[in-house]
Amino acid sequence: MLTADGCRARRQRFLDRLRPAKPVVLADPIHLRYFANFHVDGNSMSADFGGVLVLRPDGHATLFHDNKLPKSVELSHADKREAQTWYTGQEAETGTRRMMLRAAVEAAGGRVHDSLADALAPQVWAITSDMRRRKDPDEVALLKTCMRATNAGHAWGRANIKPGMTELEVYAGVCNAVYAALGHWAVVYGDFTVSPGQKKRGGPPTPHKLEAGEFFILDYSVIVQGYRSDFTNTICVGGKPTAEQQQLMDLSLKAIAAGAKELKAGATCQHVYDAMRDAFGGMADRFTTHGGHGLGICHPEPPYIVKQSSETLVAGDVVTLEPGLYVDGVGGLRIEHNYLVTEQGSEQLSGHEIALV
């Protein structure tokens, strides 16, 4: 989990840059996760409800939320946490649930400074977006928790995917492996599907029964307390890839290695993308997706490793590299690792095995 010290340090850096004269009110879930480790589990009747974080210029933070939110919010960090009673289950609600936090906002000045209509919102978002590029140690530790659970799901997939299974059965098996690794439920989402080539490069699981020779793309994320992983392997169902299918994997492995070699603070995203594209040689025109992206609270988030990029990597970026080739009649293939960018190079965070069989 994010630490109290980490959240406090991020709040102070934010206030040092914003220099507000009055309290700042934040309500966007991204900011509440980043500054207070406040996260409402998706597997909850309260998933659509959040909180309000009031930051005083002196750094003091108060978190307000209604009393019916799940236990995940008890992991949050603030100098003070105030639950507002909405409904006890013994008597009627005290008011419309969406309005429960209005009094806290009014007491802090009547504005929500990260809402789209607020005049300060562009500055707030510019500062926080820049800060989030440079992951703190507690953020990296939480991301590594996501990665380890994702590794377990990929290992299950390589060991168990076979002809006759449905995509939905694969999804259920991967989820169970993830839950066992974490010791609790978590959101697991992404691509769990067969790709025949350009026509379908991903998608949610379906009742489709896997057939020998199909390419199954296993590209998914695990969310823990609002942070997430995102990495990929492609499996040849039945374990007997053709020479053409193996060529797609060999070229993609070459491309991901070329991109990883260039990951370093100060390198341009364009340079990393070009290294990956060049590695495909005569097959480069089949590389039609982005080369990677930033990862953390959101998916994707800056920086973007794309064909026309203007961004430069910074130490603390957590990025994906995900080359792939999609050839009708052969199959669609994508692989992906996650990396922490450092001053010297990068640290690979994902540890799954990438192989067709």
Protein Blocks (a to p, Z undefined) as FASTA:
>chain_A
ZZfklmmmmmmmmmmmnopabdcddfbfklmmmmnopacdfbbcklmpccdddddfkopa
cddddfkbcfklmmpccfbdcdddfbgolaccfbdfklmmmmmmmmnnopafkbfklmkl
mmmmmmmmmmmmmccfklmmmmmmmmmmmmmmmmmmmmmgcghiafklmmmmmmmmmmmm
nopacddeddddddfbjmlgbdcddfbdcdehiacdddddddeehiacdddddddehiia
cfklmmmmmmmmmmmmmmmmmgcghiafklmmmmmmmmnmmmlmmmmbcfbdcddjbccd
dddddfbdcbdcdehiacddddddddehiapcdddddddddfklpadfbfcdcdfZZ
